[in-house]
Amino acid sequence: AILEPTWGAGHPDWAAAAERGARAVLDVSNDTLVVVGGVDFGLDLSRVRHRPLTAIPPHRLLYSIHQYSWSCPRCETYDDFEARLNETWGYVRFERLAAVMLGEFGTDRDTFLRPPDDPQA
């Protein structure tokens, strides 16, 4: 069985693993920037508020997030999209919890090839 990592809420605990890995790297090179991706294929940092990575010095921590057109399947308006971003990772930056890098982003080619009047567009 494949276990999907959680962020401090079960096993395997990605937050704890990231802290262990960061400590191992920083013990060897304490001036390294540690980049930590979210769970759910890098799409989700929503649990950072409840389980921040306190074992990594804030000036050495950079969260990486992925954002794709299919990351918000029920977003019908920009407001829906903005709310989804804020829920999953935007708040980390806006509340100044840590720095966030958009590590991957994109869309599927079919979105741009559909005519504007297509009901699936």
N, CA, C and O atoms as a Tinker XYZ file with bonds, in Angstrom:
   484  protein
     1  N      0.842000   -1.193000    0.000000    73     2
     2  CA     0.000000    0.000000    0.000000    64     1     3
     3  C      0.879000    1.246000    0.000000    63     2     4     5
     4  O      1.901000    1.306000    0.683000    81     3
     5  N      0.469000    2.211000   -0.761000    73     3     6
     6  CA     1.184000    3.482000   -0.804000    64     5     7
     7  C      0.593000    4.397000    0.261000    63     6     8     9
     8  O     -0.618000    4.609000    0.317000    81     7
     9  N      1.460000    4.928000    1.092000    73     7    10
    10  CA     1.022000    5.841000    2.139000    64     9    11
    11  C      1.237000    7.270000    1.680000    63    10    12    13
    12  O      2.345000    7.642000    1.294000    81    11
    13  N      0.193000    8.068000    1.720000    73    11    14
    14  CA     0.335000    9.477000    1.376000    64    13    15
    15  C      0.768000   10.231000    2.618000    63    14    16    17
    16  O      0.173000   10.056000    3.682000    81    15
    17  N      1.789000   11.066000    2.507000    73    15    18
    18  CA     2.266000   11.793000    3.685000    64    17    19
    19  C      1.258000   12.810000    4.173000    63    18    20    21
    20  O      0.483000   13.370000    3.397000    81    19
    21  N      1.284000   13.038000    5.476000    73    19    22
    22  CA     0.454000   14.066000    6.089000    64    21    23
    23  C      1.378000   15.174000    6.574000    63    22    24    25
    24  O      2.600000   15.029000    6.565000    81    23
    25  N      0.788000   16.265000    6.990000    73    23    26
    26  CA     1.578000   17.371000    7.539000    64    25    27
    27  C      1.314000   17.421000    9.036000    63    26    28    29
    28  O      0.493000   18.209000    9.506000    81    27
    29  N      2.018000   16.570000    9.782000    73    27    30
    30  CA     1.891000   16.580000   11.232000    64    29    31
    31  C      0.617000   15.959000   11.761000    63    30    32    33
    32  O      0.259000   16.171000   12.919000    81    31
    33  N     -0.076000   15.190000   10.926000    73    31    34
    34  CA    -1.364000   14.652000   11.357000    64    33    35
    35  C     -1.469000   13.142000   11.152000    63    34    36    37
    36  O     -2.566000   12.628000   10.931000    81    35
    37  N     -0.379000   12.445000   11.220000    73    35    38
    38  CA    -0.437000   11.004000   11.025000    64    37    39
    39  C      0.874000   10.450000   10.529000    63    38    40    41
    40  O      1.934000   11.053000   10.697000    81    39
    41  N      0.778000    9.276000    9.909000    73    39    42
    42  CA     1.969000    8.591000    9.433000    64    41    43
    43  C      1.805000    8.315000    7.944000    63    42    44    45
    44  O      0.747000    7.830000    7.544000    81    43
    45  N      2.757000    8.587000    7.136000    73    43    46
    46  CA     4.029000    9.246000    7.447000    64    45    47
    47  C      3.860000   10.767000    7.598000    63    46    48    49
    48  O      3.065000   11.395000    6.900000    81    47
    49  N      4.615000   11.320000    8.508000    73    47    50
    50  CA     4.535000   12.746000    8.831000    64    49    51
    51  C      5.600000   13.504000    8.050000    63    50    52    53
    52  O      6.778000   13.477000    8.408000    81    51
    53  N      5.183000   14.178000    6.985000    73    51    54
    54  CA     6.112000   14.906000    6.126000    64    53    55
    55  C      6.765000   16.063000    6.859000    63    54    56    57
    56  O      7.946000   16.329000    6.639000    81    55
    57  N      6.038000   16.760000    7.722000    73    55    58
    58  CA     6.611000   17.894000    8.462000    64    57    59
    59  C      7.783000   17.424000    9.335000    63    58    60    61
    60  O      8.841000   18.054000    9.355000    81    59
    61  N      7.588000   16.330000   10.044000    73    59    62
    62  CA     8.658000   15.799000   10.901000    64    61    63
    63  C      9.843000   15.327000   10.059000    63    62    64    65
    64  O     10.996000   15.544000   10.431000    81    63
    65  N      9.564000   14.685000    8.931000    73    63    66
    66  CA    10.642000   14.220000    8.054000    64    65    67
    67  C     11.430000   15.397000    7.490000    63    66    68    69
    68  O     12.657000   15.341000    7.403000    81    67
    69  N     10.727000   16.464000    7.108000    73    67    70
    70  CA    11.408000   17.654000    6.586000    64    69    71
    71  C     12.310000   18.272000    7.648000    63    70    72    73
    72  O     13.415000   18.716000    7.338000    81    71
    73  N     11.853000   18.304000    8.881000    73    71    74
    74  CA    12.682000   18.855000    9.963000    64    73    75
    75  C     13.902000   17.987000   10.226000    63    74    76    77
    76  O     14.995000   18.511000   10.443000    81    75
    77  N     13.736000   16.671000   10.209000    73    75    78
    78  CA    14.892000   15.782000   10.401000    64    77    79
    79  C     15.913000   15.969000    9.286000    63    78    80    81
    80  O     17.114000   16.056000    9.542000    81    79
    81  N     15.428000   16.031000    8.045000    73    79    82
    82  CA    16.326000   16.240000    6.919000    64    81    83
    83  C     17.026000   17.586000    6.985000    63    82    84    85
    84  O     18.219000   17.686000    6.701000    81    83
    85  N     16.281000   18.624000    7.362000    73    83    86
    86  CA    16.865000   19.966000    7.463000    64    85    87
    87  C     17.945000   20.005000    8.536000    63    86    88    89
    88  O     19.009000   20.592000    8.335000    81    87
    89  N     17.670000   19.381000    9.671000    73    87    90
    90  CA    18.679000   19.356000   10.743000    64    89    91
    91  C     19.955000   18.667000   10.267000    63    90    92    93
    92  O     21.055000   19.139000   10.552000    81    91
    93  N     19.817000   17.560000    9.547000    73    91    94
    94  CA    20.987000   16.835000    9.044000    64    93    95
    95  C     21.792000   17.706000    8.085000    63    94    96    97
    96  O     23.022000   17.715000    8.146000    81    95
    97  N     21.121000   18.432000    7.207000    73    95    98
    98  CA    21.818000   19.304000    6.252000    64    97    99
    99  C     22.452000   20.487000    6.975000    63    98   100   101
   100  O     23.617000   20.808000    6.740000    81    99
   101  N     21.687000   21.136000    7.856000    73    99   102
   102  CA    22.194000   22.328000    8.542000    64   101   103
   103  C     23.316000   22.006000    9.527000    63   102   104   105
   104  O     24.138000   22.872000    9.829000    81   103
   105  N     23.360000   20.769000   10.032000    73   103   106
   106  CA    24.477000   20.361000   10.895000    64   105   107
   107  C     25.789000   20.341000   10.117000    63   106   108   109
   108  O     26.853000   20.573000   10.691000    81   107
   109  N     25.723000   20.068000    8.830000    73   107   110
   110  CA    26.911000   20.012000    7.981000    64   109   111
   111  C     27.217000   21.380000    7.372000    63   110   112   113
   112  O     28.378000   21.767000    7.242000    81   111
   113  N     26.167000   22.101000    7.003000    73   111   114
   114  CA    26.327000   23.398000    6.338000    64   113   115
   115  C     25.230000   24.341000    6.842000    63   114   116   117
   116  O     24.123000   24.367000    6.303000    81   115
   117  N     25.550000   25.105000    7.870000    73   115   118
   118  CA    24.518000   25.909000    8.530000    64   117   119
   119  C     24.120000   27.176000    7.777000    63   118   120   121
   120  O     23.286000   27.938000    8.265000    81   119
   121  N     24.692000   27.417000    6.607000    73   119   122
   122  CA    24.287000   28.588000    5.825000    64   121   123
   123  C     23.483000   28.198000    4.587000    63   122   124   125
   124  O     23.394000   28.969000    3.631000    81   123
   125  N     22.897000   26.994000    4.606000    73   123   126
   126  CA    22.127000   26.467000    3.485000    64   125   127
   127  C     20.666000   26.888000    3.591000    63   126   128   129
   128  O     20.107000   26.941000    4.686000    81   127
   129  N     20.059000   27.183000    2.466000    73   127   130
   130  CA    18.628000   27.446000    2.406000    64   129   131
   131  C     17.914000   26.113000    2.239000    63   130   132   133
   132  O     18.216000   25.352000    1.319000    81   131
   133  N     16.976000   25.833000    3.120000    73   131   134
   134  CA    16.232000   24.576000    3.094000    64   133   135
   135  C     14.897000   24.820000    2.399000    63   134   136   137
   136  O     14.099000   25.644000    2.846000    81   135
   137  N     14.659000   24.104000    1.309000    73   135   138
   138  CA    13.416000   24.229000    0.560000    64   137   139
   139  C     12.543000   23.021000    0.885000    63   138   140   141
   140  O     12.972000   21.877000    0.732000    81   139
   141  N     11.311000   23.283000    1.336000    73   139   142
   142  CA    10.391000   22.219000    1.733000    64   141   143
   143  C      9.103000   22.352000    0.927000    63   142   144   145
   144  O      8.448000   23.395000    0.950000    81   143
   145  N      8.750000   21.295000    0.221000    73   143   146
   146  CA     7.521000   21.284000   -0.568000    64   145   147
   147  C      6.327000   20.853000    0.259000    63   146   148   149
   148  O      6.467000   20.260000    1.329000    81   147
   149  N      5.159000   21.163000   -0.256000    73   147   150
   150  CA     3.918000   20.787000    0.411000    64   149   151
   151  C      3.552000   19.337000    0.157000    63   150   152   153
   152  O      4.216000   18.641000   -0.611000    81   151
   153  N      2.499000   18.893000    0.805000    73   151   154
   154  CA     1.975000   17.545000    0.587000    64   153   155
   155  C      0.987000   17.576000   -0.577000    63   154   156   157
   156  O      0.727000   18.635000   -1.148000    81   155
   157  N      0.446000   16.427000   -0.920000    73   155   158
   158  CA    -0.516000   16.310000   -2.015000    64   157   159
   159  C      0.106000   16.802000   -3.322000    63   158   160   161
   160  O     -0.408000   17.714000   -3.969000    81   159
   161  N      1.216000   16.179000   -3.689000    73   159   162
   162  CA     1.953000   16.507000   -4.918000    64   161   163
   163  C      2.472000   17.941000   -4.916000    63   162   164   165
   164  O      2.597000   18.560000   -5.973000    81   163
   165  N      2.774000   18.467000   -3.735000    73   163   166
   166  CA     3.314000   19.815000   -3.618000    64   165   167
   167  C      2.273000   20.913000   -3.689000    63   166   168   169
   168  O      2.625000   22.089000   -3.769000    81   167
   169  N      0.990000   20.552000   -3.661000    73   167   170
   170  CA    -0.095000   21.525000   -3.822000    64   169   171
   171  C     -0.579000   22.129000   -2.509000    63   170   172   173
   172  O     -1.290000   23.134000   -2.529000    81   171
   173  N     -0.218000   21.549000   -1.376000    73   171   174
   174  CA    -0.913000   21.899000   -0.133000    64   173   175
   175  C      0.045000   22.218000    1.021000    63   174   176   177
   176  O      0.828000   21.373000    1.454000    81   175
   177  N     -0.040000   23.437000    1.493000    73   175   178
   178  CA     0.671000   23.869000    2.708000    64   177   179
   179  C     -0.333000   24.311000    3.778000    63   178   180   181
   180  O      0.018000   25.065000    4.685000    81   179
   181  N     -1.564000   23.850000    3.672000    73   179   182
   182  CA    -2.619000   24.351000    4.562000    64   181   183
   183  C     -2.384000   24.034000    6.036000    63   182   184   185
   184  O     -2.918000   24.736000    6.894000    81   183
   185  N     -1.615000   23.019000    6.356000    73   183   186
   186  CA    -1.394000   22.657000    7.771000    64   185   187
   187  C     -0.199000   23.377000    8.389000    63   186   188   189
   188  O      0.070000   23.194000    9.576000    81   187
   189  N      0.519000   24.187000    7.625000    73   187   190
   190  CA     1.669000   24.916000    8.178000    64   189   191
   191  C      1.233000   25.788000    9.358000    63   190   192   193
   192  O      1.973000   25.916000   10.334000    81   191
   193  N      0.058000   26.382000    9.282000    73   191   194
   194  CA    -0.439000   27.224000   10.369000    64   193   195
   195  C     -0.513000   26.436000   11.683000    63   194   196   197
   196  O     -0.189000   26.967000   12.745000    81   195
   197  N     -0.937000   25.180000   11.609000    73   195   198
   198  CA    -1.111000   24.343000   12.802000    64   197   199
   199  C      0.147000   23.575000   13.184000    63   198   200   201
   200  O      0.317000   23.167000   14.334000    81   199
   201  N      1.025000   23.383000   12.205000    73   199   202
   202  CA     2.259000   22.623000   12.449000    64   201   203
   203  C      3.408000   23.263000   11.676000    63   202   204   205
   204  O      3.882000   22.711000   10.683000    81   203
   205  N      3.862000   24.459000   12.149000    73   203   206
   206  CA     4.993000   25.096000   11.462000    64   205   207
   207  C      6.284000   24.301000   11.679000    63   206   208   209
   208  O      6.399000   23.534000   12.636000    81   207
   209  N      7.227000   24.489000   10.799000    73   207   210
   210  CA     8.519000   23.803000   10.901000    64   209   211
   211  C      9.446000   24.629000   11.792000    63   210   212   213
   212  O     10.310000   25.357000   11.303000    81   211
   213  N      9.256000   24.507000   13.086000    73   211   214
   214  CA     9.995000   25.329000   14.049000    64   213   215
   215  C     11.435000   24.873000   14.243000    63   214   216   217
   216  O     12.249000   25.628000   14.776000    81   215
   217  N     11.764000   23.663000   13.825000    73   215   218
   218  CA    13.139000   23.178000   13.982000    64   217   219
   219  C     14.077000   23.755000   12.919000    63   218   220   221
   220  O     15.292000   23.580000   13.002000    81   219
   221  N     13.516000   24.438000   11.926000    73   219   222
   222  CA    14.324000   25.052000   10.875000    64   221   223
   223  C     14.333000   26.558000   11.127000    63   222   224   225
   224  O     13.267000   27.167000   11.215000    81   223
   225  N     15.508000   27.171000   11.245000    73   223   226
   226  CA    15.545000   28.623000   11.457000    64   225   227
   227  C     14.775000   29.354000   10.344000    63   226   228   229
   228  O     14.949000   29.032000    9.169000    81   227
   229  N     13.937000   30.321000   10.695000    73   227   230
   230  CA    13.101000   31.002000    9.691000    64   229   231
   231  C     13.889000   31.593000    8.517000    63   230   232   233
   232  O     13.399000   31.601000    7.388000    81   231
   233  N     15.085000   32.080000    8.771000    73   231   234
   234  CA    15.879000   32.663000    7.688000    64   233   235
   235  C     16.541000   31.601000    6.804000    63   234   236   237
   236  O     17.216000   31.938000    5.831000    81   235
   237  N     16.354000   30.335000    7.134000    73   235   238
   238  CA    16.894000   29.224000    6.342000    64   237   239
   239  C     15.786000   28.408000    5.670000    63   238   240   241
   240  O     16.077000   27.427000    4.986000    81   239
   241  N     14.523000   28.798000    5.855000    73   239   242
   242  CA    13.381000   28.011000    5.379000    64   241   243
   243  C     12.686000   28.700000    4.209000    63   242   244   245
   244  O     12.383000   29.891000    4.267000    81   243
   245  N     12.439000   27.940000    3.152000    73   243   246
   246  CA    11.665000   28.399000    2.006000    64   245   247
   247  C     10.697000   27.284000    1.628000    63   246   248   249
   248  O     11.113000   26.182000    1.269000    81   247
   249  N      9.407000   27.578000    1.711000    73   247   250
   250  CA     8.408000   26.608000    1.270000    64   249   251
   251  C      8.268000   26.688000   -0.241000    63   250   252   253
   252  O      8.345000   27.771000   -0.822000    81   251
   253  N      8.065000   25.550000   -0.872000    73   251   254
   254  CA     7.839000   25.486000   -2.311000    64   253   255
   255  C      6.453000   24.916000   -2.553000    63   254   256   257
   256  O      6.063000   23.917000   -1.948000    81   255
   257  N      5.721000   25.555000   -3.435000    73   255   258
   258  CA     4.356000   25.118000   -3.731000    64   257   259
   259  C      4.212000   24.904000   -5.231000    63   258   260   261
   260  O      4.914000   25.531000   -6.024000    81   259
   261  N      3.305000   24.020000   -5.617000    73   259   262
   262  CA     2.962000   23.791000   -7.016000    64   261   263
   263  C      1.545000   24.306000   -7.245000    63   262   264   265
   264  O      0.679000   24.156000   -6.384000    81   263
   265  N      1.316000   24.901000   -8.385000    73   263   266
   266  CA    -0.021000   25.410000   -8.707000    64   265   267
   267  C     -0.300000   25.156000  -10.186000    63   266   268   269
   268  O      0.462000   25.577000  -11.057000    81   267
   269  N     -1.395000   24.464000  -10.451000    73   267   270
   270  CA    -1.782000   24.139000  -11.824000    64   269   271
   271  C     -3.244000   24.490000  -12.041000    63   270   272   273
   272  O     -3.988000   24.699000  -11.083000    81   271
   273  N     -3.651000   24.555000  -13.287000    73   271   274
   274  CA    -5.041000   24.876000  -13.596000    64   273   275
   275  C     -5.994000   23.849000  -12.989000    63   274   276   277
   276  O     -7.106000   24.204000  -12.599000    81   275
   277  N     -5.589000   22.603000  -12.904000    73   275   278
   278  CA    -6.455000   21.560000  -12.361000    64   277   279
   279  C     -6.380000   21.470000  -10.831000    63   278   280   281
   280  O     -7.036000   20.620000  -10.230000    81   279
   281  N     -5.590000   22.336000  -10.205000    73   279   282
   282  CA    -5.475000   22.330000   -8.746000    64   281   283
   283  C     -6.721000   22.863000   -8.057000    63   282   284   285
   284  O     -6.881000   22.695000   -6.848000    81   283
   285  N     -7.592000   23.493000   -8.803000    73   283   286
   286  CA    -8.806000   24.081000   -8.234000    64   285   287
   287  C     -9.982000   23.728000   -9.148000    63   286   288   289
   288  O    -10.487000   24.591000   -9.866000    81   287
   289  N    -10.420000   22.465000   -9.125000    73   287   290
   290  CA   -11.433000   22.027000  -10.085000    64   289   291
   291  C    -12.790000   22.719000   -9.930000    63   290   292   293
   292  O    -13.541000   22.807000  -10.901000    81   291
   293  N    -13.119000   23.205000   -8.745000    73   291   294
   294  CA   -14.416000   23.845000   -8.538000    64   293   295
   295  C    -14.324000   25.374000   -8.559000    63   294   296   297
   296  O    -15.269000   26.054000   -8.158000    81   295
   297  N    -13.218000   25.907000   -9.013000    73   295   298
   298  CA   -13.061000   27.360000   -9.090000    64   297   299
   299  C    -13.705000   27.861000  -10.381000    63   298   300   301
   300  O    -13.229000   27.579000  -11.481000    81   299
   301  N    -14.778000   28.597000  -10.226000    73   299   302
   302  CA   -15.460000   29.126000  -11.401000    64   301   303
   303  C    -15.171000   30.599000  -11.615000    63   302   304   305
   304  O    -15.393000   31.118000  -12.709000    81   303
   305  N    -14.680000   31.282000  -10.589000    73   303   306
   306  CA   -14.380000   32.703000  -10.709000    64   305   307
   307  C    -12.992000   32.960000  -10.144000    63   306   308   309
   308  O    -12.403000   32.101000   -9.488000    81   307
   309  N    -12.480000   34.158000  -10.409000    73   307   310
   310  CA   -11.193000   34.523000   -9.838000    64   309   311
   311  C    -11.269000   34.528000   -8.316000    63   310   312   313
   312  O    -10.317000   34.121000   -7.651000    81   311
   313  N    -12.389000   34.985000   -7.756000    73   311   314
   314  CA   -12.549000   34.992000   -6.291000    64   313   315
   315  C    -12.448000   33.582000   -5.721000    63   314   316   317
   316  O    -11.850000   33.384000   -4.663000    81   315
   317  N    -13.033000   32.591000   -6.418000    73   315   318
   318  CA   -12.918000   31.191000   -5.986000    64   317   319
   319  C    -11.457000   30.754000   -6.003000    63   318   320   321
   320  O    -10.973000   30.120000   -5.065000    81   319
   321  N    -10.767000   31.103000   -7.084000    73   319   322
   322  CA    -9.365000   30.737000   -7.242000    64   321   323
   323  C     -8.512000   31.384000   -6.152000    63   322   324   325
   324  O     -7.675000   30.719000   -5.541000    81   323
   325  N     -8.723000   32.678000   -5.909000    73   323   326
   326  CA    -7.975000   33.392000   -4.870000    64   325   327
   327  C     -8.225000   32.785000   -3.485000    63   326   328   329
   328  O     -7.292000   32.633000   -2.697000    81   327
   329  N     -9.460000   32.443000   -3.195000    73   327   330
   330  CA    -9.786000   31.824000   -1.906000    64   329   331
   331  C     -9.070000   30.483000   -1.756000    63   330   332   333
   332  O     -8.560000   30.162000   -0.682000    81   331
   333  N     -9.035000   29.706000   -2.832000    73   331   334
   334  CA    -8.356000   28.403000   -2.796000    64   333   335
   335  C     -6.852000   28.574000   -2.568000    63   334   336   337
   336  O     -6.252000   27.830000   -1.793000    81   335
   337  N     -6.239000   29.562000   -3.249000    73   335   338
   338  CA    -4.815000   29.814000   -3.039000    64   337   339
   339  C     -4.547000   30.211000   -1.597000    63   338   340   341
   340  O     -3.603000   29.713000   -0.982000    81   339
   341  N     -5.354000   31.088000   -1.059000    73   339   342
   342  CA    -5.155000   31.538000    0.320000    64   341   343
   343  C     -5.340000   30.395000    1.314000    63   342   344   345
   344  O     -4.646000   30.334000    2.328000    81   343
   345  N     -6.263000   29.500000    1.027000    73   343   346
   346  CA    -6.525000   28.360000    1.905000    64   345   347
   347  C     -5.375000   27.358000    1.900000    63   346   348   349
   348  O     -5.010000   26.827000    2.949000    81   347
   349  N     -4.805000   27.098000    0.730000    73   347   350
   350  CA    -3.798000   26.040000    0.617000    64   349   351
   351  C     -2.371000   26.506000    0.818000    63   350   352   353
   352  O     -1.529000   25.717000    1.247000    81   351
   353  N     -2.066000   27.776000    0.519000    73   351   354
   354  CA    -0.693000   28.235000    0.732000    64   353   355
   355  C     -0.514000   29.739000    0.799000    63   354   356   357
   356  O      0.467000   30.190000    1.391000    81   355
   357  N     -1.378000   30.523000    0.244000    73   355   358
   358  CA    -1.186000   31.969000    0.206000    64   357   359
   359  C     -1.067000   32.612000    1.576000    63   358   360   361
   360  O     -0.306000   33.561000    1.761000    81   359
   361  N     -1.824000   32.090000    2.539000    73   359   362
   362  CA    -1.784000   32.656000    3.887000    64   361   363
   363  C     -0.387000   32.563000    4.507000    63   362   364   365
   364  O     -0.027000   33.399000    5.335000    81   363
   365  N      0.396000   31.567000    4.120000    73   363   366
   366  CA     1.747000   31.405000    4.683000    64   365   367
   367  C      2.565000   32.662000    4.405000    63   366   368   369
   368  O      3.292000   33.144000    5.274000    81   367
   369  N      2.444000   33.181000    3.208000    73   367   370
   370  CA     3.181000   34.393000    2.832000    64   369   371
   371  C      2.508000   35.655000    3.362000    63   370   372   373
   372  O      3.170000   36.531000    3.919000    81   371
   373  N      1.189000   35.744000    3.188000    73   371   374
   374  CA     0.478000   36.966000    3.588000    64   373   375
   375  C      0.526000   37.201000    5.090000    63   374   376   377
   376  O      0.539000   38.349000    5.535000    81   375
   377  N      0.552000   36.131000    5.876000    73   375   378
   378  CA     0.658000   36.250000    7.333000    64   377   379
   379  C      2.112000   36.267000    7.791000    63   378   380   381
   380  O      2.394000   36.268000    8.990000    81   379
   381  N      3.026000   36.280000    6.834000    73   379   382
   382  CA     4.473000   36.349000    7.095000    64   381   383
   383  C      4.968000   35.202000    7.988000    63   382   384   385
   384  O      5.827000   35.391000    8.849000    81   383
   385  N      4.410000   34.020000    7.762000    73   383   386
   386  CA     4.857000   32.841000    8.497000    64   385   387
   387  C      6.186000   32.335000    7.950000    63   386   388   389
   388  O      7.021000   31.817000    8.692000    81   387
   389  N      6.367000   32.492000    6.651000    73   387   390
   390  CA     7.601000   32.046000    5.998000    64   389   391
   391  C      7.576000   32.513000    4.550000    63   390   392   393
   392  O      6.552000   32.978000    4.048000    81   391
   393  N      8.713000   32.382000    3.895000    73   391   394
   394  CA     8.789000   32.688000    2.468000    64   393   395
   395  C      8.219000   31.518000    1.673000    63   394   396   397
   396  O      8.337000   30.362000    2.080000    81   395
   397  N      7.603000   31.830000    0.540000    73   395   398
   398  CA     7.014000   30.806000   -0.321000    64   397   399
   399  C      7.496000   31.033000   -1.745000    63   398   400   401
   400  O      7.517000   32.159000   -2.243000    81   399
   401  N      7.883000   29.930000   -2.393000    73   399   402
   402  CA     8.322000   29.974000   -3.785000    64   401   403
   403  C      7.342000   29.160000   -4.622000    63   402   404   405
   404  O      6.967000   28.052000   -4.238000    81   403
   405  N      6.933000   29.695000   -5.746000    73   403   406
   406  CA     6.107000   28.948000   -6.689000    64   405   407
   407  C      7.056000   28.061000   -7.495000    63   406   408   409
   408  O      7.648000   28.499000   -8.481000    81   407
   409  N      7.187000   26.817000   -7.062000    73   407   410
   410  CA     8.175000   25.907000   -7.638000    64   409   411
   411  C      7.768000   25.299000   -8.960000    63   410   412   413
   412  O      8.620000   25.031000   -9.807000    81   411
   413  N      6.474000   25.075000   -9.151000    73   411   414
   414  CA     5.945000   24.547000  -10.411000    64   413   415
   415  C      4.604000   25.196000  -10.656000    63   414   416   417
   416  O      3.850000   25.453000   -9.719000    81   415
   417  N      4.305000   25.462000  -11.919000    73   415   418
   418  CA     2.988000   25.975000  -12.271000    64   417   419
   419  C      2.713000   25.656000  -13.725000    63   418   420   421
   420  O      3.634000   25.378000  -14.493000    81   419
   421  N      1.453000   25.697000  -14.100000    73   419   422
   422  CA     1.128000   25.445000  -15.491000    64   421   423
   423  C     -0.340000   25.173000  -15.688000    63   422   424   425
   424  O     -1.144000   25.241000  -14.759000    81   423
   425  N     -0.662000   24.867000  -16.912000    73   423   426
   426  CA    -2.028000   24.549000  -17.302000    64   425   427
   427  C     -1.977000   23.431000  -18.322000    63   426   428   429
   428  O     -0.914000   23.099000  -18.846000    81   427
   429  N     -3.129000   22.856000  -18.599000    73   427   430
   430  CA    -3.164000   21.833000  -19.638000    64   429   431
   431  C     -3.418000   22.503000  -20.982000    63   430   432   433
   432  O     -4.085000   23.536000  -21.046000    81   431
   433  N     -2.905000   21.938000  -22.020000    73   431   434
   434  CA    -3.008000   22.569000  -23.328000    64   433   435
   435  C     -4.435000   22.608000  -23.837000    63   434   436   437
   436  O     -4.770000   23.490000  -24.627000    81   435
   437  N     -5.293000   21.680000  -23.413000    73   435   438
   438  CA    -6.678000   21.653000  -23.882000    64   437   439
   439  C     -7.469000   22.874000  -23.423000    63   438   440   441
   440  O     -8.386000   23.311000  -24.119000    81   439
   441  N     -7.128000   23.430000  -22.264000    73   439   442
   442  CA    -7.837000   24.609000  -21.774000    64   441   443
   443  C     -7.745000   25.739000  -22.791000    63   442   444   445
   444  O     -8.721000   26.461000  -22.999000    81   443
   445  N     -6.604000   25.901000  -23.419000    73   443   446
   446  CA    -6.402000   26.994000  -24.360000    64   445   447
   447  C     -6.850000   26.655000  -25.779000    63   446   448   449
   448  O     -6.989000   27.550000  -26.612000    81   447
   449  N     -7.076000   25.373000  -26.062000    73   447   450
   450  CA    -7.490000   24.982000  -27.401000    64   449   451
   451  C     -9.004000   24.934000  -27.555000    63   450   452   453
   452  O     -9.501000   24.891000  -28.680000    81   451
   453  N     -9.753000   24.939000  -26.446000    73   451   454
   454  CA   -11.211000   24.894000  -26.517000    64   453   455
   455  C    -11.756000   26.235000  -26.982000    63   454   456   457
   456  O    -11.242000   27.284000  -26.593000    81   455
   457  N    -12.800000   26.210000  -27.815000    73   455   458
   458  CA   -13.428000   27.482000  -28.189000    64   457   459
   459  C    -14.101000   28.117000  -26.973000    63   458   460   461
   460  O    -14.549000   27.401000  -26.077000    81   459
   461  N    -14.179000   29.454000  -26.925000    73   459   462
   462  CA   -14.742000   30.142000  -25.761000    64   461   463
   463  C    -16.166000   29.738000  -25.413000    63   462   464   465
   464  O    -16.561000   29.824000  -24.250000    81   463
   465  N    -16.952000   29.296000  -26.402000    73   463   466
   466  CA   -18.350000   28.939000  -26.125000    64   465   467
   467  C    -18.503000   27.462000  -25.716000    63   466   468   469
   468  O    -19.624000   27.000000  -25.504000    81   467
   469  N    -17.401000   26.726000  -25.602000    73   467   470
   470  CA   -17.429000   25.329000  -25.182000    64   469   471
   471  C    -17.844000   25.276000  -23.707000    63   470   472   473
   472  O    -17.235000   25.961000  -22.886000    81   471
   473  N    -18.855000   24.491000  -23.349000    73   471   474
   474  CA   -19.308000   24.422000  -21.949000    64   473   475
   475  C    -18.253000   23.872000  -20.988000    63   474   476   477
   476  O    -18.362000   24.071000  -19.778000    81   475
   477  N    -17.228000   23.178000  -21.513000    73   475   478
   478  CA   -16.167000   22.672000  -20.654000    64   477   479
   479  C    -15.042000   23.678000  -20.489000    63   478   480   481
   480  O    -14.121000   23.442000  -19.706000    81   479
   481  N    -15.090000   24.783000  -21.199000    73   479   482
   482  CA   -14.018000   25.785000  -21.126000    64   481   483
   483  C    -14.041000   26.505000  -19.810000    63   482   484
   484  O    -13.211000   27.382000  -19.571000    81   483
